[in-house]
Amino acid sequence: MSTTNSSRQKSGRAGRPRAFEVSAVVEAAGDLFWERGYELTSIGDLEGKTGLDRSSLYHAFGNKHALFEAAVSCYVEGNIDARLGAMQQSGAGLATVVNFFAGMAQAFRTDPRAARGCLVVNSIAELGSRDPYAVRAATGYRNRFREAFANALSHAAASGELDAKRARARAELLTAMTMGLFLTARIDPADAAAVCDGVATEVSSWRRESGKQEKPKRRS
């Protein structure tokens, strides 16, 4: 066989499309990491879940952690807009925040995956500061929630629904509450749902607080 023909065959093999969809593999792996955690998920588990052998997984992603990173990124991008989209709009307000927690309560009560919590929060709880990627992912995730709450509350303040001076602090409080609720759901989804109901009621009360502010007295 000539060198030219051999080169063509090698080139053809190199250019052959993969027999699997990378996105589907990443989603399948993410589902397993979400269910079992990073450290309890073995390469053998990933082989069974994705249908690929370890050589294919390593060839496509390099190592288990790189696949984990891809899975976390996919999870965030696939969920963040659905969770935060309404609060990121210019017309958001207190009602939007109330609806966010009402939606969380509904999900905790009806979604069979609720007991898993959140992949990002689970990962930082499991891996902590010893995994720089988990720290970066969790920090970015938290900040996106914080900014969404801050946006909704700042618009609420602009419309007179609440005190503008307290909007940022309340956004930080609600973000911490939300991260904690994802962990609470792993203990008891029904309890997490009840807490969400309580948070929604508390947020609604902020509007009433703003209505109690004294109006300037007219001079006689």
Secondary structure, 3 states (H helix, E strand, C coil): CCHHHHHHHHHHHHCCCCCCCHHHHHHHHHHHHHHHCCCCCCHHHHHHHHCCCHHHHHHHHCCHHHHHHHHHHHHHHHHHHHHHHHHHCCCCCHHHHHHHHHHHHHHHHHCCCHHHCCHHHHHHHHHHHHCHHHHHHHHHHHHHHHHHHHHHHHHHHHCCCCCHHHHHHHHHHHHHHHHHHHHHHHHCHHHHHHHHHHHHHHHHHHHHHHHCCCCCCCCC
